[in-house]
Each structure stands twice: as structure tokens, then as C-alpha cells.
């Protein structure tokens, strides 16, 4: 497998990216550029790390409860994403996209539809700053929707999860924060790119 993909980050054994203990993969590149997006650093695809699909699959295959994929916009690299999903031996796949289900279903990119067959939970919709979500976990705005594409999960597995963040300090001193939190609480952090 020589297929290449641009990624932003991999975080292993996280408890804030879905039910259970999961690995998180953030893909690089997004053309939606939603106003108020907290992940602007994932927009430019060229600023990501370019690695092979085989390396990604190897890195993520030991996940305990599954893999959560976000971005950027994962479907910007639908071809490579499909090969990851096809070869990944994970208990479950959760994927976040800025596209709506309706947009995905009418796409002329055959790999997008192939990806949908490999995803257990799809969370769709662009972030809309004027519609802050205050009750459901893992989404930032009210318009975003959960799609349960397999029988591995249902809304009951998500409805009682509280949003939270993890803070990790790498050996080189870099600090990584992942997860979701109330935007008012995030303001407590002084963040700069």
C-alpha cells in the first residue's frame, strides 16, 4: 500500500473521542473554513504530515474500543481514507465530517460512498458558530447530526456522555488538548497558534 495521506495528529488511548478507550486520527485539510472553527491549524493540507496508509493502519490497529477520525475534513482525502477504513481492524469507527449526509450521498466521488459502508457512527454538518450545542456530546453546533450506520452503537451509548478534554504533555514539552468542552470553559485557556 503506497497510498499517501496528510494527517494532523494521532492520539492513542483517549477517553474523550467517543465511547470507551479509542485512538484518534485527525486528517489535514479542510475547505469549509467554518467561522469560529477551533481547528484552523488543520485547514491547510500541505502543512500536515504526509505518511502512508500502511503506516496509519499499523499505528491504529491496536485500538481497544475503536478509532475516531476527524480533521480538517476527512472526506477531502476520501480515496486514502477508504483504504485506511478497508484495512483497519478496529472494533468501531466514528467519523466527523462537515458535509451533510445529503451532500455525501450525491457526491460523484465513489470513495465517499465506499467509506460510508465502513463507518459505524457518522457525525455530519459544518460548525455553525451562531448555533452552539449545549446538550449533546461531541458536537459544537445544533445543526450537526448523528448517523448510526451499523448496529454497534445507538444514541443510548452517547446520550449520557459529558464533554471533556484531555491535556497531554509530550516529552518535547508540547501540550496537546483534545476532546470537546463548553466554549465558555475553553476561554480559560490562553491559546495561540
C-alpha positions, 0 to 999 in steps of 0.5 A: 500500500503506497497510498499517501495521506496528510494527517494532523495528529494521532492520539492513542488511548483517549477517553474523550473521542467517543465511547470507551478507550479509542485512538484518534486520527485527525486528517489535514485539510479542510475547505469549509473554513467554518467561522469560529472553527477551533481547528484552523491549524488543520485547514491547510493540507500541505502543512500536515504530515504526509505518511502512508496508509500502511503506516496509519493502519499499523499505528491504529490497529491496536485500538481497544474500543475503536478509532475516531477520525476527524480533521480538517475534513476527512472526506477531502482525502476520501480515496486514502481514507477508504483504504485506511477504513478497508484495512483497519481492524478496529472494533468501531469507527466514528467519523466527523465530517462537515458535509451533510449526509445529503451532500455525501450521498450525491457526491460523484466521488465513489470513495465517499460512498465506499467509506460510508459502508465502513463507518459505524457512527457518522457525525455530519454538518459544518460548525455553525458558530451562531448555533452552539450545542449545549446538550449533546456530546461531541458536537459544537453546533445544533445543526450537526447530526448523528448517523448510526450506520451499523448496529454497534452503537445507538444514541443510548451509548452517547446520550449520557456522555459529558464533554471533556478534554484531555491535556497531554504533555509530550516529552518535547514539552508540547501540550496537546488538548483534545476532546470537546468542552463548553466554549465558555470553559475553553476561554480559560485557556490562553491559546495561540497558534 
